[in-house]
Amino acid sequence: MPLLEIEDLHVEFPTQGSVMHAVEGVSLTLEQGEVLGIVGESGSGKSVTMMALMGLIAWPGRVRAKTLRFAGNDLLGISHKERRRLVGKDMAMIFQEPTTSLNPCFTIGYQLVEALLQHSPLDKKGAHRQAIELLEQVGIPAAASRMNDYPHQLSGGMNQRVMIAMAISCNPRLLIADEPTTALDVTIQAQILDLLRNLQKDRGMALVLITHNMGVVSEMAQRVAVMYAGQVMEQQRVDKLFAEPQHPYTEALLAALPEQGEVGHRLATIPGVVPGVFDRPGGCLFAPRCAYATAHSQAARPELRAWQGGQVRCHYPLGDSERGVKMERDKPVRVQQEVA
């Protein structure tokens, strides 16, 4: 049985006269010790998906799913008290912005000890010793003296290390890292990623890495889920996804990497923006921005289906041998509609 099972997850936020579908029909699985990368533009639903898993969607947001299970626990049916036992101990999350996640009114030592006392059998002295060891593990120098520092006295990179120490303090089975290198310089980014990689291997944790950085995914993940407008567009092994992307959105993301550009030429871009609540297309959600869109893709919503060892949500996957024939068949219809 997989450690994590998500099937047909929906997260909705009522708005005035409408509903914002932040996550729509997402299905994911994760094995113990596996690293899953979740990529996509801002507004794709990456963070909201994991926040729904952690039970952090506040009212009036609504969460529903066919299956939302972690380590055999039905996360839709457990009580608030039972969820509190899981979150922070067996499931932990590193949030995107450490300076807003740490309480500025308390020292980092106090906050680390509080987490240990909540989820471990340690007494206060044992928790204090364990907190110092955790700070040393994540590479914070003079850890014992840093216990008395407040978040504002530390750099962004140091605060992120404190967040990682707090997340791994109870040896979780699943660690979710939401943009763990945001706003950090390149050198610190590399250090944080090395730290996460080593911790994951040493502790055998499952890791979900949410990021915009495709380069980070190529180095860290074993499998990748590409999200767009609240849906999973493609899911594949990392090596195959980079070598042979099957969805036009994945292809466009990879084409926009600086490494793919030629010297003296502008970087490739994806025209338009991720659709909002009032401009959500009726057909394929990526169709208004897709270079391969036809009348059929604009009218019909594709389903996520098994494809070449992974999954893809597209009428015309890039690896389909019949793709050109299908597109030629559908394009005249599009032209007729536009003329009409």
N, C-alpha and C positions, 0 to 999 in steps of 0.2 A: 504493500500500500504506500503511495507517495506521502511524503511528509506534509505537503500542502496541496489541497485540491480546491480550485475555484472553477465553478461551472455556471455560465450564463449570469454573470454578475452585472447588476444595474445600480447606478447611483444617480439619483434625480434630485434636482433642487427646484421647487416651485418658484416661478416668477409671476409678475403681474400679467395674468391672462395667458400664461404659457408654462412650459416645464423645460428646464435645462437638463439635457441628458449628458451628464459629465462622463459617465461610464455606461457603455451600452453593449451588453452581451459578451463580456470578457470571460474567457476560459483559459486557465493556466494550471500547470502542475509543476511541482518541484520535489526532487528527491533529496534525501539527506546528503549533505556534503556537496551538492551541486551549486553552481553559480549561474544565475539567470540575469542577463542584462535586459532592461526595459528602456527603449529609446523612442524619441519622437520630439516634435517641437513643443514649445510651451503651450498649454491648453489641450494637450492630447489625452489627458486623464491618467498619466503615469502615477503621480503622487496620490491622487484621489483613490485609485484602485487599492493601493497599499494602506491608505488611511482607513478605508472601509474594512479591510482585513483586521486592522488593529482596533477597530471600534471607535474611531476618532471622528466620525462624521456627525457633526452637531445638527440639531434641529434648526431649520425645517427639512434638512436633507433626508432622503429616504434610501435605504439599502435593501435590495432584494436579490436573491440568487437561488438557483436550483440546489447548488452545493457550495458551502463555504466551510471547509473542514481543515483543521490543523492538528496533526499528530492524533488523529482519531476523534478529536473534539469538534462537535458541531457548533461553529461560532455563531450561527443564527439562533440556536436554541438554548445556549448556556446562559446562566444568570450573570448579572453585573459583577457579583462577587467572584464567580468562577473565572470570568474574563480577566479580572484584576490579578488573579493568581498566575494566569498565563502571560499577560502583557508585562514586559519588563524582566521576566524570568526566562520563559521558553521562547518568547517572541520579543525582539527588541528592535528599535528603530533609531537610526542616526538622522536627525532632521536636517533640512537644507541649510538653515542659517543658525549656527551655534549661539551667536550673540543674543538671539531672541528666544532660544530654547532654554538657556541657562538662566536661573533666577538671579538678577543683579543684586538682590538684597542679602544673599547668603554666599558664604565662601564655597569654593569648588569642593573642598574637603567635606563640608557639611552635606552638600548635595550628593556626593558619592556615598558617604556613610548612610545617608537616609535610604538610598536605593538598596544597599546591602542589608540593612536592618529589616526592610520591608519584605525581601524575597529570599533571605538566607537565615540559617539558624545561628549566625554569629552574634556575639554580644557586642557592646559598643567598642570595647578595646580591640576585639578581633576584627571588627568591621573597619576600624581606623587603620590597623596594620594592613588589611587587605586593600584598602583604598590607596595606600602609598605604593604597594606592589603593582597595582593596576596602572597608576600614573607612570611608574618606571617602565612597565611593559609597553606603553604607548609612546615612550621616548621623551618624556618630560624630565628635564634635568632638575636636580635638587628637589625631588618630588616631595620630601617631608616638609620642606619650607613652603612649597607651593600650595600645600593643603590649606593654608591660611589666606591665600589670595582670592580676591573677588574676580568675576569674569572680566570686568573692565581693565584689570591690571595685566591681562594676558593678551597676546596677539590673536588674530583670527585663526591661525594654524594651531596654536596652543589650545584655544577653546574647542576646536574641532577634535583634538586629541582627547580632551576631557570628555567630550560627548561620546567618543568611541569607547573610552574607558568605562563610562557609565553603562553603555549599551552591552558591553561584554562582561560586566561585573558578575553576573549570575550564570555565565556560561550558556547563553541561549542556543537553542537548536536552529533558530532562524534569525538572521540579522538582515534588516532592511536598511540600505544606505541610500538616502535620498539626496542626490547631488552632493556627495561628501566633499568635493573639491571646489565648490562654488566660491568665487571671490578670493581664492588663494593664488599666490604666484606659482609659476611653473615648477620651481624647485620644491616648494612645499606640497604641491599637488602630487608629485612623484613620490614623496615620502609617505603621504597619507595612503596612497594606493598600494605601495609596498607593504605598509603596515597592515592594511586590510587583507591583502593577499596572504601574508604570513599568518595572521590570526585565523583566517578561514581554514588554512591548511593544518595548522597546529591543533585547532579545536574541532575540526571536522564539521564546522557549521555549514548550513545552507545559507547562501547569500543572494539577496536580490539587490542588484545595483541599478538605480535609476539615474540616468544621465542623458545629456545632450551630446556628449563627446563619443563619437563612434570609435575613435582611437583607443579610448579607455576600455570600451566594450571588447575590442579585438584582443586586448591584452589580458583582460580579467575573466570574461565570461566563457562558458561552455555552450550556452544556448542563448538566443536573442529573441525577444518579442518586440516587434515594431508597432507602436500605437499611433493612431491618428484620430482626432475628434472623438475620443472615447471608445474606439474599437481597435482590436488587434488586427492589423493588416497583413502581417506575415510573422511566422514563428519558425525558426530554423536553427540548426547547428551554426555556431559562429563562423567556422571555416567556410562552409557552403554558402552562407549568406553573403559574406564578403566576396567570394569568388563568383557566385552566380545568383544575384538577387532576383527574386521572382516577381515582386510587386513594383510597379512604377514609382511608388513613393519611396521604397527602399533604394531603388536605383537613383532617384533624385537626391536623397540624403547623402549617399556615397559620392555622387558626382560633385557635391558641394564641399567635400573635404579639401583643405588647402593642398594636400599632397597630390590631388588629382588635377589641379590646375596647371597650366603652362606658364612659364615665366613671361611676364609682360602682358598676360591676358587677365581679364576680370574673372573672378570666381563664379562658378555656376550658381544660380539661385533658383528657388521655387517660387513662381509668381503667385500673388494672392496671399491670403492668411487662412488659418484654421477657422472653419465656420463657427459662428456663435449660435445663440438660441433662436435668433430671428432670420438667419440666412442658411439654415441647414438644408442641404439638397435632398430631394426626394429619392434620388437613385444612389449611386456610389458617392460616398461623402468626399472622396478625393477627385471626382470627375471635373469640377470647375477648374482645378489646377493641373489636371493630368494632360500630358502631351498626346496621349493615345485615346482620349475619351471619344466615344461615339454616342449616337442617340440612345442606343440600348443601355450603355453604362449610365447615362444621365437619367434614365427612366426606371431602371430596375436595380434594387439593392442587392449586391452580391453577398453570398454566405461564406463564412469561413469554412474551408474544406481542406482535406488532406491533399498534399501535393509534394511530390518528390522528396519524401522523407520528413516533410514538415507540414506547415499549414499556410494557406494564402487566401486572402479575401479579394478576389479580382475576377472580372469576366474574361480578361485576356492576360493570364500570367505570362511573364516574359519567356519562360521555358516551354510554353505550349507549342508543339509542332504545328497545330492547326490555327495558331493565333492570327497570322496574316490573313488567312481565308475568312475567319470570323469577322475581323475588323473591316475587311473590304465589303463583306456582306452587309454589315451594319452601317457603314459610313454613308451610303447613298440615302438611307432613311433619314439620317441626321441633316443632310443637305436639303432634302425636301422640306423638312420641318422648319429649317431656318429661312428658306425662301418663302414658305407660306406665312 
